[in-house]
Amino acid sequence: MKVSAYSYVRNGFQYDYPFIQAITSVLPLCHEFIMVVGDSTDGTREAIEALGDSRIRIVDTIWDEQLRTAGRIFAQQANIGLDHVTGDWAFHIQADEVLHEDDIPLVRAAMEKYAGDPEVEGFLFNFINFFGDYRHYGPSRRFHQHEIRITRNDPHVRSYRDSQGFRIFENPERQWEEKGRKLRVVPLEARIFHYSHVKNPANQVRKRAAFIARYESDEVVQKYLETNKDFNYADYDYLKIYEGTHPAVMKSVIDAQDWQFHYDPTRNDMSIKEMLMRRLEELTGKQFFIYKNYTILKK
């Protein structure tokens, strides 16, 4: 069994992505790592080269500044990575995601167990979505709590929409015209630590502006920058305290935190519907009516 991993990044330092930690967190599982590096100006490519790992192969790309349709460029970059993998399984780790070292044996065992079972087309991971700092996370439906991060190396598997998940397309070259089929997946207890909303507020604004630019016009981006000097971390429904350990590769990043986040559990910006759904979740321990871009196999 051969395992490939892949990711994409552009100006990772400028936008404060833990992309080096993302890479190193999955390397113990991999025979190769395909890193799709956009036209960066902040030393991102040089830092990846400096890792000096022969398993890492860099694929250089130039981002189309005119491609502003539903974040499609993110899926495009992920698909470039998929096109270069050679393993039996393909592990997609995004630049703000990190795998915990404690979960590596579990992930490896699952890939080995189902390597010969074509019904299993991928694996579903639990997400811990940190918000504001490294102590608080969002357990609500506003954050994706589960996502596919390992798929079979199949040319019909494509990154879906804005690279949130995956689907199988009859004609991959025409994926934007097809609905695609949801992958059949096995859920794992393995965790992806998602740090998209954990940055110095000024850095978070820059990162958010760059994200908006993949959906909206320059005018919309400029208006956002003019009205947001610091990111408003007060926009939340509810958060919880994380009591566990972070991936070891994140220690230096966490130690370097240079801002304070204050969570006030007495306030929220939930709608009445969200309040009712939260109450239902508290009573049952389950989230209902959430979007699922996958079909779970009972194995």
C-alpha positions in Angstrom: 0.0 0.0 0.0 1.3 3.4 -1.0 0.0 6.6 0.5 0.2 10.1 -1.1 -0.6 13.4 0.5 -1.2 16.7 -1.1 -2.0 20.3 -0.3 -1.9 23.8 -1.8 -0.8 27.2 -0.5 0.0 30.6 -1.7 1.7 33.2 0.4 1.3 31.0 3.5 3.4 33.3 5.7 1.7 36.5 4.7 -1.7 35.0 5.6 -0.4 33.2 8.7 -1.2 29.6 7.7 0.5 26.8 9.6 1.3 25.1 6.3 4.7 23.8 7.4 3.0 22.1 10.4 0.2 20.8 8.1 2.9 19.1 5.9 4.9 17.6 8.7 1.9 16.3 10.5 1.0 13.8 7.8 4.5 13.0 6.5 4.8 9.9 8.8 1.9 8.3 6.8 3.2 9.2 3.4 5.4 7.8 0.6 5.1 11.2 -1.1 3.8 14.7 -0.5 2.6 16.8 -3.4 2.7 20.5 -2.5 1.0 22.8 -5.0 2.6 26.2 -4.4 0.9 29.3 -6.0 3.0 32.3 -7.1 4.1 33.4 -3.7 6.3 36.4 -2.7 6.8 35.8 1.0 9.2 32.8 1.0 6.6 30.1 1.2 8.2 28.0 -1.5 11.7 28.4 -0.1 10.4 27.3 3.4 8.9 24.1 1.9 12.2 23.4 0.1 14.1 24.0 3.3 12.3 21.0 4.9 14.7 18.9 2.9 12.5 15.9 2.7 12.8 13.9 -0.5 9.2 12.8 -0.3 8.0 16.4 -0.9 7.5 17.3 -4.5 6.6 20.9 -5.3 4.3 21.7 -8.2 4.4 25.4 -9.1 1.2 27.2 -10.2 0.0 30.7 -11.0 -3.4 31.7 -9.6 -5.9 33.2 -12.1 -6.8 36.5 -10.6 -9.9 36.6 -12.7 -11.3 33.3 -11.4 -13.8 34.5 -8.9 -16.6 32.0 -9.2 -17.7 30.4 -5.9 -14.1 29.9 -4.7 -13.5 27.5 -7.6 -9.8 28.3 -7.6 -9.4 26.4 -4.3 -10.8 23.2 -5.9 -8.7 23.8 -9.0 -5.5 23.9 -6.9 -6.5 20.8 -5.0 -7.3 19.0 -8.2 -3.8 19.8 -9.5 -2.4 18.0 -6.4 -4.7 15.1 -7.0 -3.5 14.8 -10.6 0.1 14.3 -9.4 -0.4 11.7 -6.6 0.7 8.2 -7.3 -0.4 6.3 -4.2 -3.3 4.0 -3.6 -4.8 6.5 -1.1 -4.6 10.3 -1.4 -4.6 12.3 1.9 -5.7 15.9 1.4 -4.5 18.2 4.2 -5.3 21.9 3.8 -2.8 24.7 4.8 -4.7 25.5 8.0 -5.3 21.9 9.1 -3.1 19.6 11.2 -3.3 15.9 12.0 -2.6 14.9 15.6 0.3 12.4 15.9 -1.8 10.3 18.3 -4.2 9.5 15.4 -1.6 8.3 12.9 -1.8 4.6 13.9 -5.6 4.7 13.6 -5.5 6.3 10.2 -2.8 3.9 8.9 -4.7 0.9 10.2 -7.9 2.0 8.4 -6.1 2.5 5.1 -4.5 -0.9 5.4 -7.8 -2.6 6.4 -9.8 -1.3 3.5 -7.1 -1.1 0.8 -8.6 -4.1 -1.0 -12.3 -3.1 -0.5 -13.4 -1.0 -3.5 -16.7 -0.1 -1.8 -14.7 2.2 0.5 -13.9 5.3 -1.5 -12.6 7.4 1.4 -12.5 8.2 5.1 -14.3 10.8 7.1 -12.5 12.8 9.8 -13.7 14.7 12.9 -12.9 18.4 12.8 -12.0 20.5 15.8 -12.6 24.1 14.6 -10.7 26.5 16.8 -12.0 30.1 17.0 -10.3 33.1 18.5 -7.5 31.3 20.2 -6.1 27.8 20.8 -8.4 27.1 23.8 -11.8 27.7 22.2 -13.5 25.8 19.4 -16.8 25.9 17.6 -19.0 22.7 18.0 -22.0 24.1 16.2 -23.4 23.7 12.7 -21.7 26.9 11.6 -18.5 24.9 11.4 -18.1 21.7 9.3 -17.7 19.0 12.0 -16.8 16.2 9.6 -15.1 16.2 6.2 -13.5 13.7 3.9 -9.7 14.0 3.9 -8.6 10.6 2.4 -9.9 9.3 -0.9 -8.9 6.6 -3.3 -6.5 7.6 -6.0 -9.2 7.6 -8.7 -9.2 10.0 -11.7 -12.9 10.4 -11.3 -12.5 11.9 -7.7 -12.5 15.7 -7.8 -12.4 18.4 -5.3 -15.9 19.7 -4.9 -17.1 23.3 -5.1 -14.5 25.4 -3.1 -12.4 22.5 -2.0 -14.4 21.6 1.1 -15.1 18.0 0.1 -15.0 15.6 -2.8 -17.3 13.9 -5.3 -17.0 11.4 -8.1 -17.7 12.7 -11.6 -18.4 10.6 -14.7 -16.5 13.1 -16.8 -13.9 14.9 -14.6 -13.1 17.4 -17.3 -16.6 18.7 -17.1 -17.0 18.6 -13.3 -18.4 22.1 -13.2 -21.3 21.0 -15.3 -22.1 17.8 -13.4 -23.7 17.3 -10.0 -21.4 14.4 -9.2 -21.9 11.5 -6.9 -21.2 11.5 -3.2 -18.3 9.3 -2.0 -18.9 6.2 0.1 -16.8 6.7 3.2 -15.9 5.1 6.5 -15.9 7.5 9.5 -12.8 7.5 11.6 -12.3 8.8 15.2 -9.2 10.6 13.9 -9.2 14.4 14.2 -8.2 17.3 12.0 -7.3 20.4 14.0 -8.6 23.3 12.0 -6.9 26.6 12.7 -8.6 28.8 10.1 -10.0 31.3 12.7 -7.0 31.5 15.0 -4.8 34.4 14.1 -3.8 37.8 15.3 -7.0 39.9 14.4 -5.0 42.0 11.9 -3.7 38.9 10.1 -7.2 37.4 10.2 -8.5 40.5 8.3 -5.9 40.1 5.6 -6.6 36.4 5.3 -10.3 37.0 5.1 -9.9 39.6 2.4 -7.8 37.2 0.3 -10.6 34.6 0.8 -13.3 37.1 -0.2 -11.3 37.9 -3.3 -11.9 34.4 -4.6 -15.7 35.1 -4.6 -16.2 38.8 -5.0 -15.0 41.9 -6.9 -12.1 44.2 -6.0 -14.6 46.7 -4.8 -16.2 44.3 -2.3 -12.7 43.4 -1.0 -11.7 47.0 -0.6 -14.9 47.8 1.3 -14.2 45.0 3.6 -10.7 46.2 4.3 -11.9 49.8 4.9 -14.5 48.7 7.4 -12.5 46.0 9.2 -9.1 47.0 10.7 -9.2 44.1 13.1 -11.2 40.9 12.8 -14.4 40.9 14.8 -14.0 37.8 17.0 -17.2 38.6 18.8 -19.3 37.1 16.0 -20.1 33.6 17.3 -23.0 31.5 18.3 -21.3 29.5 21.1 -17.9 28.0 21.8 -16.5 25.3 24.0 -13.2 25.0 25.9 -10.8 22.5 24.4 -9.3 20.3 27.2 -7.0 18.0 25.1 -3.6 18.4 23.6 -2.7 20.0 20.3 -0.5 18.3 17.7 3.1 18.5 18.9 4.1 20.3 15.7 1.9 23.2 16.7 3.8 24.0 19.9 6.0 26.8 18.6 3.0 28.4 16.8 0.8 28.3 19.9 3.6 29.6 22.1 4.0 32.6 19.7 0.4 33.8 20.2 0.5 37.6 20.5 -3.2 38.5 21.0 -5.9 38.0 23.6 -9.3 36.5 22.9 -12.1 36.9 25.5 -15.1 34.7 25.1 -18.3 35.8 26.7 -20.7 32.8 27.0 -23.6 35.1 28.0 -23.8 36.6 24.5 -24.3 35.2 21.1 -25.6 36.2 17.7 -27.9 33.2 17.1 -31.2 33.4 15.3 -34.3 31.8 17.0 -33.9 28.8 14.7 -30.3 28.4 15.7 -31.3 28.6 19.4 -33.9 25.9 18.9 -31.5 23.7 17.0 -28.8 24.1 19.7 -31.4 23.1 22.4 -32.3 20.0 20.4 -28.6 19.1 20.1 -28.1 19.5 23.8 -31.1 17.2 24.5 -30.1 14.5 22.0 -26.3 14.8 21.5 -26.9 14.9 17.8 -26.9 17.6 15.1 -29.9 17.4 12.7 -30.4 18.6 9.2 -26.8 19.3 8.5 -25.3 19.2 5.1 -23.5 15.9 4.4 -21.4 15.7 1.2 -20.8 12.0 1.6 -22.5 8.6 2.1 -21.5 6.8 5.3 -20.8 3.1 5.0 -21.6 0.8 7.9 -18.6 -1.4 8.1 
